[in-house]
Every structure is written in C-alpha cells, then in structure tokens.
Amino acid sequence: MSDSSLRQGAPRRRKSLIRGALMLNGASMVVTALLFVLLLSLVAPPLGVNAPGARMALWARLAVWPALLLFGMVVGVMAMRGRSQAFNPVEDPESRGQRVAQRVLANSVEQSAIFLPALAALVATLPQPSLAAAVVATGLFVLGRLLFWVGYLVHPFARAPGMAMTLTVNLIVLGWAVLLQLGGMQPGG
C-alpha cells in the first residue's frame, strides 16, 4: 500500500468515525428524552414545596449532586497530577490521563454553569405536581456527566453518549424554564 493511499484512508476513517459519533449522539438524545419521560411517570413529585423557601431548599438538595460530582473530578485531576512527575501544569509535560481529567472537569463545570441556574429557575416556577421533573433531570444530568467521564477515558468518541445525555437534559431544563418564564408561571400555578 502506498503512502498516498494511506493518507487518503485517514480522512475517510475520520469521517466515518465522526459520522458514527453523530449518529450515536442523535440516538443518545432520543434515548435520554424517552428516559426522561418514562422516569417522570415513575418518580413522585416532592411534597410540601409550595413556599419559595421550600423550593430553594429542594434546589439545594438537588444541586449537591452535580457539586459532589465536580468535587470528584477535581480529586481525579489531583490524583492524576500526583501520579505523574508533571506537578507544574505550565511547564511540565502532561500525560494523556491528566489532559483527559482536566478536559472532563472543564467541560463539566461549563455544563453545570448551564444546568444549575436553569434548574433553579425550573424549581422556582414549576407547578408542584411537575416537580418530579427536577429530580429526574438532576439524576440524568449526573449520569450523563459520569458517562462522559468514563467514555472519555476509553476514547474521545466514546464520550458522545454522556455529552448527548447532558445536552438533552440541559435543553429540556433550560427550555422548560424559559417557557415558564415567558408564560409568567407562578409556583403551583
């Protein structure tokens, strides 16, 4: 096989991998949306959360899970740095594991910066019988971040299902919160 045919095969293989990742993303988004709807019918809404203070207490109880996951990711970055000789992140060469851990943490901070305020808006305005959506969204968000982390450790394309799950949850929560804001919904209304 000639060098030129090897070079031509690489772009085709990359396109095929990207096409596969996009199809996996789309399928993961559909599965996540269906899972969200299914879990909504199985999870009971929290009771006694009509008052604004009770709603924010609910949000705080839910927000602790993404925070705990982020803390685990920070510990993961520290552990990867401790296992190597690259203590100086500016001058020492980093291992693949360190780069993956840092990228997973950075992306999860970015996704959490979307999810947590949108979740607060949703919890503040959802009618009480629909508050199970906040619980379901939090569980799926954390699961998506874990799948993203594990997938990234396997191969960069294997992070697609976790990323798609996170994207879908963020779209649902943010979109629903915006619709409630535009509709002027009041808690319990």
Residue pairs with C-beta under 8 A, 6 or more apart in sequence:
17 157
20 157
21 157
21 160
24 157
24 160
24 161
24 164
25 160
25 161
25 163
25 164
26 164
28 160
28 161
28 164
28 165
28 168
29 164
29 165
29 167
29 168
32 140
32 144
32 164
32 165
32 168
32 169
33 168
33 172
35 140
36 133
36 136
36 137
36 140
36 168
36 169
36 172
39 136
39 139
39 140
40 132
40 133
40 136
43 132
43 135
43 136
44 132
45 128
45 129
45 130
45 131
45 132
46 58
46 131
46 132
46 135
48 54
49 55
49 57
49 58
49 128
49 131
50 128
50 187
50 188
52 124
52 187
55 123
55 124
55 187
56 120
56 123
56 124
58 123
58 131
58 134
59 119
59 120
59 123
59 124
59 134
62 119
62 123
62 134
62 135
62 138
63 116
63 119
63 120
63 138
65 138
65 139
65 142
66 112
66 115
66 116
66 138
66 141
66 142
66 145
69 108
69 142
69 145
69 146
70 105
70 108
70 109
70 112
73 101
73 104
73 105
73 108
73 149
74 105
76 101
76 104
76 105
76 149
77 98
77 101
77 102
77 105
80 95
80 97
80 98
80 101
81 87
81 89
81 98
83 97
84 92
84 94
84 95
84 97
84 98
85 92
86 92
86 93
86 94
86 95
86 98
94 102
97 153
100 152
100 153
103 152
104 148
104 149
104 152
107 148
107 163
108 145
108 148
108 149
111 141
111 145
111 166
111 170
114 170
114 174
115 137
115 141
115 166
115 169
115 170
115 173
118 170
118 173
118 174
118 177
119 134
119 137
119 138
119 173
119 177
121 177
121 180
121 181
122 133
122 134
122 137
122 173
122 176
122 177
122 180
123 131
123 134
124 187
125 177
125 180
125 181
125 185
125 186
125 187
126 133
126 134
126 176
126 180
126 185
126 187
127 185
127 187
127 188
127 189
128 187
128 188
133 176
137 169
137 172
137 173
140 165
140 168
140 169
141 165
141 166
141 169
141 170
141 173
143 165
144 162
144 163
144 164
144 165
144 166
144 168
144 169
145 162
145 166
146 162
147 159
147 161
147 162
147 165
148 159
148 162
148 163
148 165
148 166
149 162
150 158
150 162
151 158
151 159
151 160
151 161
151 162
152 158
152 159
152 162
